[in-house]
């Protein structure tokens, strides 16, 4: 998938992260993983929305990988928690 289509705002963050795809794309799942590959946050969307928020407060400072699934495509972005 074209990772440029996935928008992640307030990155770096210490709290909420806004995640969005262009209109017409629905976010099905959002996972945030540590660099070891362990999932630290998981969000499954029942409704077909092109944007959502995920709370990263409480996570240790560091670099994480955000993975978003939409209609068979997987988008990946690096996220920094401050």
C-alpha positions, -999 to +999 in steps of 0.1 A: +000+000+000+011+036-005+021+047+030+018+083+020-020+079+020-020+073+058-020+105+078-008+105+114-010+138+132+006+150+164+037+129+158+057+129+180+030+126+206+026+120+243-012+114+241-038+110+214-028+103+178-052+112+149-051+086+121-068+091+088-070+078+053-085+096+022-123+095+020-136+063+006-110+042+025-122+026+058-099+019+087-106-017+098-078-022+124-051-001+139-022-017+158+007+000+175+037-022+181+071-018+198+102-023+178+103-059+191+070-065+173+049-068+204+014-052+201+010-024+227-023-009+214-050-025+192-081-009+178-107-027+157-132-006+139-167-019+134-180+011+114-165+022+081-147+054+091-117+069+073-103+084+105-099+076+142-079+084+173-058+062+195-046+069+230-008+064+234-005+081+268+010+058+293+034+042+268+071+045+275+090+070+255+104+056+223+097+046+187+067+025+177+053+011+145+017+019+136+000-005+112-034+003+098-055-021+076-080-009+050-097-031+025-069-056+022-041-030+022-017-025+051-003+009+058+027+014+081+041+046+098+067+052+125+054+069+156+074+086+183+061+088+219+077+116+239 
